[in-house]
Amino acid sequence: MTNRFPRKLRHPLAAIAILASMATPALADEETTESDDNNRVCFYSSAVNKFEPIDEFHLMVTAHGSKKFLLTLVDRCYDLPSTPQIVFIGNGERVCNYTRHRIATGRDRCTINDIEKVDSFEEAEEIAQAHQQEWKENRNKDKNDEAEEAAEE
């Protein structure tokens, strides 16, 4: 078996990997969330101290003390309203709105579609209701478009 990297590069690459692995625990201890110009919102799953289901598509988590985040799921998560606990599944404990983490709620494994920073549970509920209304309108529009196409044939 041959090594893909030239002999001169093997040791510097190992040093970079070691330094990167040493930096990871320090990042996990930060009690800050990332939010920059690209609208990236992140939190650490180990820092979640509370979660509150809103409906089968949304839940609010509190992390890093009192920072609140609305999680919107890709599909319906049937166990979400009644689950006593959630588990984050993904690559690493940093959960961001640009990664594809999932949550486990009993039997369900539900993919997170989006994460938004919110100030309160009430704000999270309002956003969730707006999402539900938008989904219903889009579904009705799709049905109307299908009916029009069928009528034209």
N, CA and C of each residue as an Amber inpcrd file, in Angstrom:
protein
   459
   0.8480000  -1.1760000   0.0000000   0.0000000   0.0000000   0.0000000
   0.8910000   1.2370000   0.0000000   0.6290000   2.1470000  -0.8890000
   1.4370000   3.3600000  -0.9660000   0.6970000   4.5100000  -0.3260000
   1.4440000   5.4500000   0.1940000   0.8690000   6.6330000   0.8120000
   0.5930000   7.6630000  -0.2780000  -0.5130000   8.3600000  -0.2070000
  -0.8930000   9.3260000  -1.2340000  -0.1050000  10.6220000  -1.1340000
   0.4580000  10.9290000   0.0220000   1.1410000  12.1920000   0.2220000
   2.6520000  12.0070000   0.1070000   3.3240000  12.9450000  -0.5410000
   4.7840000  12.8600000  -0.6000000   5.3690000  12.8430000   0.8140000
   6.5130000  12.2200000   0.9700000   7.1480000  12.0470000   2.2780000
   7.3180000  13.3810000   3.0070000   7.6500000  14.4660000   2.3180000
   7.8720000  15.7720000   2.9440000   6.5830000  16.3260000   3.5590000
   5.4280000  15.9830000   3.0330000   4.1600000  16.5320000   3.5050000
   3.5080000  15.7040000   4.6060000   3.9260000  14.4890000   4.8320000
   3.2650000  13.6110000   5.7980000   3.2630000  14.1890000   7.1990000
   4.3840000  14.6310000   7.6820000   4.4830000  15.1260000   9.0550000
   3.7820000  16.4720000   9.2540000   3.9120000  17.4450000   8.3310000
   3.1590000  18.6950000   8.5170000   1.6450000  18.4630000   8.5270000
   1.1670000  17.5260000   7.7040000  -0.2690000  17.2410000   7.7020000
  -0.6970000  16.6180000   9.0220000   0.1430000  15.7650000   9.5840000
  -0.1630000  15.1730000  10.8930000  -0.2070000  16.2480000  11.9570000
   0.7120000  17.1990000  11.8940000   0.7290000  18.2870000  12.8770000
  -0.5390000  19.1270000  12.7700000  -0.9900000  19.3940000  11.5610000
  -2.2240000  20.1620000  11.3690000  -3.4130000  19.3980000  11.9320000
  -3.4780000  18.0980000  11.6910000  -4.5840000  17.2840000  12.2160000
  -4.5920000  17.2820000  13.7350000  -3.4100000  17.1890000  14.3450000
  -3.3380000  17.1930000  15.8110000  -3.7750000  18.5400000  16.3590000
  -3.3090000  19.6270000  15.7510000  -3.7090000  20.9640000  16.2110000
  -5.2090000  21.1660000  16.0650000  -5.7630000  20.6900000  14.9790000
  -7.2050000  20.8230000  14.7730000  -7.9840000  20.0440000  15.8220000
  -7.5260000  18.8570000  16.1570000  -8.2300000  18.0550000  17.1540000
  -8.1020000  18.6730000  18.5370000  -6.9920000  19.3490000  18.8060000
  -6.8200000  20.0030000  20.1000000  -7.7120000  21.2290000  20.2100000
  -8.0310000  21.8780000  19.0960000  -8.8640000  23.0760000  19.1250000
 -10.3290000  22.7330000  19.3120000 -10.7540000  21.5480000  18.9330000
 -12.1610000  21.1820000  19.0000000 -12.7460000  21.2570000  20.4000000
 -12.1270000  20.7240000  21.4620000 -12.7120000  20.8380000  22.7960000
 -12.8840000  22.2770000  23.2470000 -11.9620000  23.1530000  22.8640000
 -12.0920000  24.5550000  23.2530000 -13.3220000  25.1620000  22.6140000
 -13.6080000  24.8000000  21.3710000 -14.8090000  25.3140000  20.7220000
 -16.0640000  24.8200000  21.4240000 -16.0520000  23.5720000  21.8680000
 -17.2260000  23.0160000  22.5150000 -17.5280000  23.7020000  23.8440000
 -16.5010000  24.2760000  24.4760000 -16.7190000  24.9560000  25.7450000
 -17.2620000  26.3690000  25.5800000 -17.1960000  26.9180000  24.3720000
 -17.7030000  28.2740000  24.1680000 -19.1890000  28.3250000  24.4700000
 -19.6160000  29.3950000  25.0810000 -21.0420000  29.5720000  25.3420000
 -21.6010000  30.6450000  24.4290000 -21.1490000  30.6320000  23.1980000
 -21.6450000  31.5910000  22.2320000 -22.1880000  30.8320000  21.0430000
 -23.0120000  31.4870000  20.3040000 -23.5310000  30.9060000  19.0750000
 -22.9770000  31.6990000  17.9200000 -22.9300000  31.0650000  16.7930000
 -22.4220000  31.7160000  15.6070000 -23.5880000  32.3020000  14.8390000
 -23.4820000  33.5380000  14.4850000 -24.4790000  34.1710000  13.6410000
 -23.7530000  35.2580000  12.8730000 -23.5500000  35.0520000  11.5780000
 -22.7900000  36.0260000  10.8140000 -23.5890000  36.4920000   9.6100000
 -22.9160000  37.1600000   8.6810000 -23.5880000  37.7290000   7.5170000
 -24.2390000  36.6840000   6.6290000 -23.8000000  35.4380000   6.7140000
 -24.3750000  34.3680000   5.9060000 -25.5880000  33.7390000   6.5690000
 -26.0920000  34.3390000   7.6500000 -27.2470000  33.8330000   8.3940000
 -27.0150000  32.4240000   8.9250000 -25.8020000  32.1440000   9.3460000
 -25.4970000  30.8530000   9.9540000 -25.8440000  30.9360000  11.4380000
 -26.6120000  29.9810000  11.8850000 -26.9980000  29.9220000  13.2870000
 -26.5980000  28.5490000  13.8090000 -25.8520000  28.5230000  14.9080000
 -25.3440000  27.2690000  15.4500000 -25.4870000  27.2300000  16.9690000
 -25.5430000  26.0170000  17.4930000 -25.4440000  25.7920000  18.9240000
 -24.8330000  24.4120000  19.1240000 -24.3890000  24.1340000  20.3280000
 -23.8300000  22.8250000  20.6320000 -24.9040000  21.9650000  21.2810000
 -25.0570000  20.7490000  20.7800000 -26.0920000  19.8630000  21.3160000
 -25.8730000  19.5850000  22.7980000 -24.6220000  19.5540000  23.2360000
 -24.3420000  19.3090000  24.6560000 -24.7470000  20.4890000  25.5320000
 -24.9770000  21.6560000  24.9230000 -25.3620000  22.8440000  25.6830000
 -26.8760000  23.0270000  25.7720000 -27.6480000  22.1240000  25.1470000
 -29.1140000  22.2280000  25.2010000 -29.5780000  21.8260000  26.5940000
 -30.2880000  22.7390000  27.2470000 -30.7740000  22.4400000  28.5910000
 -32.2950000  22.3450000  28.6590000 -32.9810000  22.6120000  27.5440000
 -34.4470000  22.5360000  27.5380000 -34.9270000  22.4650000  26.0970000
 -36.0020000  21.7240000  25.8690000 -36.6450000  21.7610000  24.5610000
 -38.1540000  21.7720000  24.7590000 -38.8320000  22.4610000  23.8480000
 -40.2840000  22.5860000  23.9100000 -40.8720000  22.3550000  22.5300000
 -41.5670000  21.2250000  22.3270000 -42.2280000  20.9930000  21.0370000
 -43.3430000  22.0210000  20.8100000 -43.4640000  22.4820000  19.5840000
 -44.5390000  23.4040000  19.2210000 -45.6160000  22.6370000  18.4730000
 -45.2020000  21.8480000  17.5020000 -46.0920000  20.9650000  16.7510000
 -45.2250000  19.8330000  16.2050000 -45.7180000  19.0820000  15.2510000
 -44.9630000  17.9390000  14.7230000 -43.8430000  18.3360000  13.7620000
 -43.7470000  19.6180000  13.4250000 -42.7230000  20.1160000  12.5080000
 -41.7360000  21.0810000  13.1590000 -42.0390000  21.5480000  14.3670000
 -41.2320000  22.5960000  14.9990000 -40.9970000  22.3090000  16.4780000
 -39.8070000  22.7040000  16.9390000 -39.5440000  22.7000000  18.3690000
 -38.5780000  23.8250000  18.6810000 -38.6550000  24.2930000  19.9040000
 -37.7390000  25.3180000  20.3580000 -36.7900000  24.6860000  21.3620000
 -35.5000000  24.9500000  21.1950000 -34.5190000  24.4870000  22.1690000
 -33.8950000  25.7060000  22.8330000 -33.5460000  25.5340000  24.0990000
 -32.8030000  26.5500000  24.8280000 -31.4200000  25.9790000  25.0740000
 -30.4050000  26.7480000  24.7070000 -29.0230000  26.2770000  24.8330000
 -28.1440000  27.4090000  25.3420000 -26.9830000  27.0300000  25.8350000
 -26.0080000  28.0230000  26.3040000 -26.6490000  28.9730000  27.3160000
 -27.3970000  28.4250000  28.2410000 -28.0490000  29.2620000  29.2510000
 -29.4540000  29.6100000  28.8330000 -29.6240000  30.7600000  28.1890000
 -30.9800000  31.2120000  27.8660000 -31.1870000  31.5380000  26.3920000
 -30.2930000  31.1170000  25.5130000 -30.4570000  31.4010000  24.0780000
 -31.4490000  30.4150000  23.4860000 -32.4070000  30.9390000  22.7340000
 -33.5040000  30.1260000  22.2070000 -33.3900000  29.9980000  20.6840000
 -33.7160000  28.7810000  20.2050000 -33.6200000  28.4910000  18.7810000
 -34.8590000  27.7290000  18.3420000 -35.4350000  28.1370000  17.2100000
 -36.5530000  27.4240000  16.6110000 -35.9910000  26.4680000  15.5720000
 -36.2870000  25.1830000  15.7230000 -35.8700000  24.1690000  14.7640000
 -37.0770000  23.7880000  13.9190000 -36.9280000  23.8800000  12.6120000
 -37.9720000  23.4750000  11.6770000 -37.5120000  22.1820000  11.0240000
 -38.3710000  21.1790000  11.0340000 -38.0280000  19.8620000  10.5150000
 -38.4760000  19.7120000   9.0690000 -37.8310000  18.8040000   8.3510000
 -38.1670000  18.5640000   6.9410000 -39.5420000  17.9280000   6.8290000
 -39.7750000  16.8880000   7.6040000 -41.0340000  16.1510000   7.5620000
 -41.6570000  16.1010000   8.9460000 -42.8790000  15.6290000   8.9840000
 -43.5950000  15.4830000  10.2540000 -42.8560000  14.5000000  11.1560000
 -42.7270000  14.8720000  12.4180000 -42.0810000  14.0350000  13.4260000
 -43.1710000  13.6710000  14.4390000 -43.8010000  12.5280000  14.2320000
 -45.0130000  12.1590000  14.9570000 -44.8340000  12.0880000  16.4720000
 -43.6690000  11.6050000  16.9400000 -43.4370000  11.4700000  18.3800000
 -43.0720000  12.7810000  19.0660000 -42.7770000  13.8250000  18.3030000
 -42.2440000  15.0510000  18.8820000 -43.1090000  15.6660000  19.9820000
 -44.4250000  15.8300000  19.7930000 -45.2090000  16.4840000  20.8500000
 -45.2290000  15.7490000  22.1850000 -44.9860000  14.4490000  22.1890000
 -45.0970000  13.6830000  23.4310000 -43.7810000  13.0790000  23.9190000
 -42.6870000  13.3640000  23.2450000 -41.4250000  12.7270000  23.6350000
 -40.8470000  13.3520000  24.9050000 -40.3170000  12.5170000  25.7980000
 -39.7150000  13.0620000  27.0190000 -38.2880000  13.5600000  26.8040000
 -37.6450000  13.1370000  25.6980000 -36.2820000  13.5880000  25.4220000
 -36.0070000  13.5330000  23.9330000 -34.9970000  14.3080000  23.5100000
 -34.5330000  14.2570000  22.1300000 -33.0310000  14.0040000  22.1400000
 -32.5490000  13.4190000  21.0490000 -31.1310000  13.1670000  20.8730000
 -30.7500000  13.7200000  19.5020000 -29.6770000  14.4960000  19.4550000
 -29.2000000  15.0270000  18.1880000 -28.2790000  14.0100000  17.5390000
 -28.4810000  13.7760000  16.2440000 -27.7000000  12.8260000  15.4740000
 -27.0650000  13.5880000  14.3200000 -25.7590000  13.4670000  14.1840000
 -25.0970000  14.1480000  13.0780000 -23.5960000  14.0900000  13.2390000
 -22.9370000  14.8040000  12.3760000 -21.4810000  14.8210000  12.3690000
 -20.9950000  15.8770000  13.3500000 -20.7190000  15.4730000  14.5720000
 -20.2550000  16.4020000  15.5910000 -21.4000000  16.9420000  16.4230000
 -21.0420000  17.6400000  17.4960000 -22.0850000  18.1480000  18.3820000
 -22.5060000  19.5660000  18.0370000 -21.8740000  20.1780000  17.0650000
 -22.2470000  21.5230000  16.6420000 -23.3940000  21.4060000  15.6460000
 -24.5300000  21.9360000  16.0130000 -25.7350000  21.8530000  15.1880000
 -25.9450000  23.2280000  14.5550000 -25.9930000  23.2710000  13.2250000
 -26.1260000  24.5420000  12.5000000 -27.2370000  24.4420000  11.4680000
 -27.6980000  25.6080000  11.0150000 -28.7590000  25.6080000  10.0130000
 -28.2460000  25.2560000   8.6210000 -26.9620000  25.0560000   8.4510000
 -26.4300000  24.6440000   7.1570000 -25.9060000  23.2040000   7.1860000
 -26.1070000  22.4990000   8.3040000 -25.7300000  21.0860000   8.3800000
 -27.0020000  20.2420000   8.3560000 -26.8590000  18.9740000   8.1420000
 -28.0250000  18.0810000   8.0720000 -28.0930000  17.1890000   9.2980000
 -28.2730000  17.7900000  10.4620000 -28.4500000  17.0130000  11.6810000
 -29.8830000  16.4900000  11.7450000 -30.0490000  15.4630000  12.5570000
 -31.3790000  14.9160000  12.7950000 -31.6020000  14.8560000  14.2880000
 -32.8610000  14.7190000  14.6650000 -33.1800000  14.4740000  16.0590000
 -33.8820000  13.1310000  16.1540000 -33.6120000  12.4400000  17.2290000
 -34.2870000  11.1720000  17.5000000 -35.2770000  11.4240000  18.6220000
 -36.5170000  10.9850000  18.3800000 -37.5870000  11.1520000  19.3720000
 -38.3070000   9.8280000  19.5170000 -37.7870000   8.9230000  20.2820000
 -38.4190000   7.6110000  20.3800000 -38.2040000   6.8460000  19.0960000
 -39.2850000   6.5620000  18.3610000 -39.1910000   5.7970000  17.1110000
 -38.7480000   6.6440000  15.9290000 -39.0030000   7.9450000  15.9680000
 -38.7390000   8.8100000  14.8100000 -37.3030000   9.3040000  14.7530000
 -36.8270000   9.4660000  13.5230000 -35.5690000  10.1490000  13.2240000
 -35.9420000  11.2630000  12.2600000 -35.8230000  12.5110000  12.6970000
 -36.3460000  13.6420000  11.9440000 -35.2260000  14.6080000  11.5720000
 -35.1410000  14.9550000  10.2890000 -34.0900000  15.8280000   9.7890000
 -34.4430000  17.2910000  10.0410000 -33.4520000  18.0350000  10.5320000
 -33.6310000  19.4630000  10.7720000 -33.4420000  20.1930000   9.4510000
 -34.4240000  20.9960000   9.0680000 -34.3670000  21.7680000   7.8360000
 -33.7680000  23.1440000   8.0640000 -34.1360000  23.7900000   9.1730000
 -33.6790000  25.1500000   9.4200000 -33.6100000  25.4120000  10.9200000
 -32.7650000  26.3590000  11.2980000 -32.6450000  26.8080000  12.6830000
 -32.6670000  28.3240000  12.6730000 -33.5270000  28.9000000  13.5080000
 -33.6170000  30.3510000  13.6220000 -33.4620000  30.7360000  15.0810000
 -32.7510000  31.8150000  15.3350000 -32.6300000  32.3280000  16.7010000
 -33.8990000  33.1200000  16.9960000 -34.5020000  32.8690000  18.1510000
 -35.7270000  33.5680000  18.5640000 -35.5340000  34.1100000  19.9790000
 -36.4090000  35.0420000  20.3440000 -36.3230000  35.6510000  21.6730000
 -37.2270000  34.9910000  22.7010000 -38.2990000  34.3280000  22.2170000
 -39.2600000  33.7540000  23.1670000 -40.0120000  32.5870000  22.5350000
 -40.6890000  31.8140000  23.3750000 -41.5120000  30.7210000  22.8890000
 -42.6610000  31.2640000  22.0310000 -43.2050000  32.4100000  22.4230000
 -44.3080000  33.0190000  21.6670000 -43.8620000  33.3760000  20.2540000
 -42.6540000  33.9360000  20.1230000 -42.1360000  34.2630000  18.7950000
 -41.9440000  32.9840000  17.9710000 -41.4470000  31.9300000  18.6060000
 -41.2650000  30.6530000  17.9190000 -42.6100000  30.1150000  17.4340000
 -43.6490000  30.2140000  18.2720000 -44.9890000  29.7650000  17.8700000
 -45.5090000  30.5550000  16.6770000 -45.3080000  31.8750000  16.6750000
 -45.7720000  32.7110000  15.5650000 -45.0790000  32.3210000  14.2630000
 -43.7810000  32.1020000  14.3230000 -43.0350000  31.7020000  13.1250000
 -43.5110000  30.3320000  12.6490000 -43.7190000  29.3980000  13.5770000
 -44.1930000  28.0560000  13.2180000 -45.5680000  28.1380000  12.5540000
 -46.4560000  28.9640000  13.0810000 -47.7860000  29.1230000  12.4730000
 -47.6750000  29.7200000  11.0700000 -46.7670000  30.6820000  10.8960000
 -46.5620000  31.2690000   9.5640000 -46.0400000  30.2120000   8.5900000
 -45.1240000  29.3610000   9.0570000 -44.6260000  28.2640000   8.2080000
 -45.7690000  27.3390000   7.8020000 -46.6120000  26.9570000   8.7750000
 -47.7430000  26.0580000   8.4910000 -48.6760000  26.6860000   7.4580000
 -48.9720000  27.9770000   7.6120000 -49.8570000  28.6700000   6.6660000
 -49.2390000  28.6970000   5.2730000 -47.9450000  28.9790000   5.1910000
 -47.2570000  29.0170000   3.9050000 -47.2810000  27.6430000   3.2390000
 -47.0440000  26.5730000   4.0300000 -47.0750000  25.2210000   3.4840000
 -48.4640000  24.8810000   2.9460000 -49.5190000  25.2680000   3.6840000
 -50.8890000  24.9930000   3.2300000 -51.1800000  25.7220000   1.9360000
 -50.7700000  26.9870000   1.8500000 -51.0000000  27.7590000   0.6250000
 -50.2630000  27.1470000  -0.5560000 -49.0180000  26.7240000  -0.3390000
 -48.2540000  26.0980000  -1.4170000 -48.8670000  24.7730000  -1.8370000
 -49.3430000  23.9970000  -0.8640000 -49.9810000  22.7200000  -1.1830000
 -51.2610000  22.9430000  -1.9870000 -52.0620000  23.9380000  -1.5800000
 -53.2900000  24.2410000  -2.3190000 -52.9740000  24.7400000  -3.7280000
 -51.9190000  25.5510000  -3.8610000 -51.5290000  26.0460000  -5.1790000
 -51.1140000  24.8840000  -6.0740000 -50.3290000  23.9390000  -5.5070000
 -49.9060000  22.7760000  -6.2750000 -51.1020000  21.9420000  -6.7270000
 -52.0900000  21.7680000  -5.8460000 -53.2940000  21.0050000  -6.2090000
 -54.0660000  21.7120000  -7.3140000 -54.1780000  23.0330000  -7.2180000
 -54.8750000  23.7860000  -8.2560000 -54.1470000  23.7010000  -9.5850000
 -52.8190000  23.7720000  -9.5510000 -52.0400000  23.6600000 -10.7890000
 -52.2240000  22.2810000 -11.4150000 -52.2460000  21.2410000 -10.6010000
 -52.4500000  19.8770000 -11.1070000 -53.8390000  19.7360000 -11.7010000
 -54.8370000  20.3180000 -11.0460000 -56.2050000  20.2340000 -11.5540000
 -56.3260000  20.9630000 -12.8960000 -55.6610000  22.1070000 -13.0310000
 -55.6880000  22.8630000 -14.3010000 -55.0080000  22.0640000 -15.3980000
 -53.8720000  21.4400000 -15.0850000 -53.1730000  20.6260000 -16.0810000
 -54.0200000  19.4350000 -16.5180000 -54.6970000  18.8030000 -15.5670000
 -55.5390000  17.6630000 -15.8950000 -56.7220000  18.0920000 -16.7590000
 -57.2730000  19.2800000 -16.5040000 -58.4050000  19.7750000 -17.2710000
 -57.9980000  20.1170000 -18.6990000 -56.7500000  20.5690000 -18.8860000
 -56.2680000  20.9080000 -20.2220000 -56.0280000  19.6830000 -21.0740000
 -55.7650000  18.5320000 -20.4370000 -55.5170000  17.2970000 -21.1980000
 -56.8020000  16.7380000 -21.6060000
